Amino acid sequence: MKTSAPHEQLVINELEELELNLEKLSFFMDGSTFQQLPIVDQSLLIAQLGIMEAYINILETRVALFTSSTLAN
């Protein structure tokens, strides 16, 4: 297996951290504390979750491109 270039490793690390944060936010949103928040806060957290999911998709695509460009070389 190839060693990632420094900029590729940064993207991989960022993806891993973001996935962990998404998991934590999802867990929080499934709890009773989330239900007790004002509706505006709930709405903002729901929006944040969606943006985090989109960001994860972008990072996953970038990581896949690292792999495919390595295979092409």
C-alpha positions as CSV (number, residue, x, y, z in Angstrom):
1,M,0.0,0.0,0.0
2,K,1.3,3.5,-0.9
3,T,2.1,6.1,1.7
4,S,-0.2,9.1,1.4
5,A,1.3,12.4,0.4
6,P,1.2,15.0,3.2
7,H,-1.7,16.9,1.7
8,E,-3.6,13.7,1.2
9,Q,-3.0,12.6,4.8
10,L,-4.4,16.0,6.0
11,V,-7.6,15.3,4.0
12,I,-7.8,11.7,5.4
13,N,-7.3,13.0,9.0
14,E,-10.0,15.7,8.4
15,L,-12.4,13.1,7.1
16,E,-11.9,10.9,10.2
17,E,-12.3,13.8,12.6
18,L,-15.5,15.0,10.8
19,E,-17.0,11.5,10.8
20,L,-16.4,11.3,14.5
21,N,-18.0,14.7,15.1
22,L,-20.9,13.7,12.9
23,E,-21.4,10.6,15.0
24,K,-21.3,12.6,18.2
25,L,-23.8,15.2,16.9
26,S,-26.2,12.4,15.7
27,F,-26.0,10.8,19.1
28,F,-26.8,14.1,20.8
29,M,-29.7,14.8,18.4
30,D,-31.2,11.4,19.3
31,G,-31.2,12.3,23.0
32,S,-33.7,14.1,25.2
33,T,-31.5,17.2,25.6
34,F,-31.9,18.0,21.9
35,Q,-35.7,17.8,22.2
36,Q,-35.5,20.4,25.0
37,L,-33.6,23.0,23.0
38,P,-35.4,25.9,21.5
39,I,-36.7,25.1,18.0
40,V,-34.2,27.6,16.4
41,D,-31.3,25.7,18.0
42,Q,-32.8,22.4,16.8
43,S,-33.1,23.8,13.3
44,L,-29.6,25.0,13.2
45,L,-28.2,21.7,14.4
46,I,-30.2,19.9,11.8
47,A,-28.8,22.2,9.2
48,Q,-25.3,21.7,10.6
49,L,-25.7,17.9,10.4
50,G,-26.7,18.1,6.7
51,I,-23.7,20.3,5.9
52,M,-21.4,18.0,7.7
53,E,-22.8,15.1,5.7
54,A,-22.2,17.0,2.4
55,Y,-18.7,17.9,3.5
56,I,-18.0,14.2,4.3
57,N,-19.1,13.3,0.8
58,I,-16.7,15.8,-0.7
59,L,-13.8,14.5,1.4
60,E,-14.7,10.9,0.6
61,T,-14.6,11.8,-3.1
62,R,-11.2,13.5,-2.7
63,V,-9.8,10.4,-1.0
64,A,-11.2,8.2,-3.7
65,L,-9.5,10.4,-6.3
66,F,-6.2,10.0,-4.5
67,T,-6.6,6.3,-4.8
68,S,-7.7,6.3,-8.4
69,S,-4.9,8.7,-9.5
70,T,-2.4,6.5,-7.8
71,L,-3.7,3.5,-9.7
72,A,-3.5,5.5,-13.0
73,N,0.1,6.4,-12.5
